[in-house]
C-alpha cells in the first residue's frame, strides 16, 4: 500500500518537473502553442472548453453565486460609468 502511494507521488513530481523543463525548450514551446491552438479550434467549433473545465464545473454547482457576481459586475460598470 505504501509503496503504491510513494510511487504515485514520485511519478507525479517527476512528471511535473519534466513538464516544467520541457516547457522552457523550443520544442516544448512549439508543442504547448500547438496544443493551445487545437484546443481553441475545438472550443470555437464545437463549444467544448478543454483548457478550463473547472470554471464551468463550479459555475454549474453554484448558480446563485454566479448570479450575484454578475449583478455586482453590472453595478461596478454602472458606477464606473458615472465617475468616468
N, C-alpha and C positions, 0 to 999 in steps of 0.2 A: 504494500500500500504506500509506504513512504517513498520507496524507490520510484514508483509511478509519479507521485507528486513532484519529487525532485527533478525527474527527467522532464516533466512538462514545464516546470518553472525555468529550468536551464535552457530548454529549446525556445521558449518564449523570449528569454533575454537574448539568446544568440540570434534569433530571427529579427528582433528589434534592432540590435546592434548592426547586423549586416544590412538591413534595410536603410538605416541611417547613413552607413558608409556608402552604399551604392547610390543613394540619392544625391550625393555630392559629386559623383563622377559624371562624365559626359554621357555615357551610356544610360546611367540611371536617370539623368535629367531628361533625356530623349524619351525613355520608357514612361516616366511619370507624365510627361507632357502628352504623349500619345494616348495613354490611358484616360487622362482627363478629357482629351478631345473626343474619344469614343463615348465616354460617359455623358458628356454634354450633348452629343449627337443623339444618343438614346433618350435622354431627357427631353430634348426638343421634339423628337419624332413621336415617341410613344408616351411621354409624360412620366417616365419612371426615373426617379432620382436615386441613383446608386451611391452617390457620394455623401448624402446626408439623410439616411433613414431614421436616425434618432430624432431629428427635428419633427418629422411627420408623426412619429410614434407618440411623443409627448403632447403634440397638438391634438391628436385624436383622443388621448386619455384625459385631457383637461380642457374641454371646450369652453367652460366658464372663464378660465384664466385667459385663454386666447381672446375671448370677447372683451374682457376688462383691459387687456393690453391694447387692443385695437381702439377702444374708447379713449384710453389715455394718449395714444399716439395722435388721434384726431384732435384731442384737446390741446396737446402741445403744438401741433401745426397751427391751430386756430390762434393760440396765444402768441406764437412767434409771428404770425401774420399781422397782428395788431401792433406789436412792438417794433417790427421791422419795417 
